[in-house]
Amino acid sequence: MKYLVRDKIFSIGDDYWIEDEQGRHAFLVDGKAMRLRDTLELKGPDGRVLITLRQKMFSLRDSMTIERDGSPLASIRRKRLSLLRNHYRVTLAEGTELDVSGRILDREFTVEYDGELLAHISRQWFRVRDTYAVNVVREDADAALLVAVAVCVIRMAERED
């Protein structure tokens, strides 16, 4: 399943829809303005909060947390020794680790678990410059989590740049 994300509206306080490949609203990204730290909510089409994304405060390295129903679901950090490509590590609450690597700022990267592709993020399918897709490869994968990981990693890479 592909989810289409419009790139231009990634500032705090802005809300925007992520659509599925049929053009239906799949997720609403709600940017929370007037907060001490960077906070976004990923909501379903019915307005229910599915995932909350927060920038970690007072961290030595830039990191973000992903929460579901008020409980930590994952944390995202940039891997230290990655010279040629951007690498991020997603550590799920139960200890599972996902690897995010590729050209993040170019919107060409993958999310993998133990070498198995879970999602491919790419602009190559679009002629519109400010649009990219999150292609969730596995049917049993948590699409909301993978979309949240893509949004977090892009925000972190843009802040580092």
C-alpha positions in Angstrom: 0.0 0.0 0.0 1.3 3.4 -0.9 0.7 6.5 1.1 1.2 9.9 -0.5 2.8 12.7 1.5 3.0 16.4 0.4 6.4 17.7 1.5 5.9 21.5 1.8 3.7 21.5 4.9 6.1 20.2 7.5 6.1 23.1 9.9 4.7 23.0 13.4 1.2 24.1 13.6 0.3 22.9 10.1 -2.1 20.1 9.6 -2.1 18.0 6.4 -3.6 14.8 5.1 -1.7 11.7 3.9 -3.7 9.9 1.3 -3.7 6.3 0.2 -3.1 5.4 -3.4 -6.8 5.7 -4.2 -6.7 9.3 -3.1 -8.7 8.7 0.2 -7.6 10.4 3.4 -5.6 7.8 5.4 -3.9 9.8 8.1 -4.1 13.4 9.4 -0.8 14.9 10.6 -1.7 17.4 13.3 1.2 19.7 14.2 0.8 21.0 17.7 1.9 24.6 18.0 2.7 26.4 21.2 4.4 23.4 22.7 7.8 23.4 24.4 9.0 20.6 22.1 8.3 19.4 18.6 5.0 17.4 18.8 2.9 15.9 16.0 -0.2 13.6 16.2 -1.0 11.1 13.5 -4.7 10.7 13.4 -7.0 8.3 11.5 -9.7 9.7 9.1 -12.2 9.6 12.1 -10.0 12.0 14.1 -8.8 9.4 16.6 -5.1 9.8 17.6 -3.2 6.8 16.4 0.4 7.9 17.2 2.1 10.8 18.9 5.5 11.9 17.7 7.7 13.9 20.2 11.1 15.4 20.1 13.1 14.2 23.1 14.2 17.0 25.4 17.7 17.3 26.9 19.2 14.5 24.8 22.8 14.4 23.7 21.9 13.3 20.2 18.8 14.4 18.4 16.1 11.8 18.9 12.3 11.5 18.7 9.8 9.2 20.5 6.7 7.6 19.0 3.9 6.9 21.4 0.6 5.0 21.0 -2.2 5.4 23.6 0.2 7.3 25.9 2.7 4.5 26.0 6.1 4.6 24.4 6.1 2.6 21.1 9.6 3.4 19.7 12.5 5.8 19.8 14.5 7.1 16.8 18.1 8.1 16.8 20.7 8.8 14.1 23.4 6.1 14.0 26.8 7.6 14.9 29.1 6.2 12.2 27.3 6.6 9.0 29.5 8.5 6.5 28.1 8.0 3.0 24.3 7.6 3.7 21.9 8.7 6.4 21.3 5.9 8.9 18.8 5.9 11.7 17.9 3.3 14.3 14.3 2.8 15.4 14.2 0.9 18.7 10.7 -0.5 19.5 9.5 -0.7 23.1 9.9 -4.5 23.1 13.5 -4.2 21.9 13.1 -4.9 18.2 15.3 -2.6 16.0 14.5 -1.3 12.6 17.1 0.2 10.3 16.4 3.3 8.2 18.9 4.1 5.6 19.3 5.9 2.3 19.2 9.5 1.1 16.7 11.0 3.6 16.7 14.6 2.3 16.2 13.3 -1.2 13.2 11.2 0.0 14.9 7.9 -1.2 15.3 5.5 1.7 14.1 2.2 3.2 12.9 0.9 6.5 14.1 -2.7 7.2 13.9 -5.3 9.9 16.7 -7.8 10.1 17.5 -7.2 6.4 13.8 -7.6 5.3 12.3 -4.6 3.6 9.2 -3.2 5.4 8.8 0.1 3.6 10.3 2.1 0.7 10.1 5.9 0.7 10.5 7.5 -2.7 9.8 10.4 -4.9 10.5 8.4 -8.1 6.8 7.6 -8.7 5.8 11.3 -8.9 6.3 14.2 -11.2 5.2 16.7 -8.6 8.4 17.8 -6.8 6.9 18.2 -3.3 5.3 14.7 -3.1 6.7 11.4 -2.0 5.3 8.0 -1.2 5.7 5.7 1.7 5.3 2.2 0.1 4.5 -0.3 2.9 5.7 -3.5 1.4 4.5 -6.1 3.9 0.7 -6.5 4.3 1.1 -7.4 8.0 3.2 -4.3 8.8 1.9 -1.5 11.0 1.3 1.2 8.3 0.8 4.0 10.9 4.1 3.2 12.6 6.0 3.2 9.3 4.5 6.5 8.1 5.4 8.0 11.5 8.9 6.7 11.2 9.3 8.3 7.8 7.9 11.7 9.1 10.2 11.6 12.1 13.4 10.7 10.2 12.7 13.4 7.6 12.2 16.0 10.3 15.4 15.0 12.1 17.4 15.0 8.9 16.1 18.5 8.0 17.0 19.8 11.5 20.6 18.4 11.2 21.0 19.9 7.7 
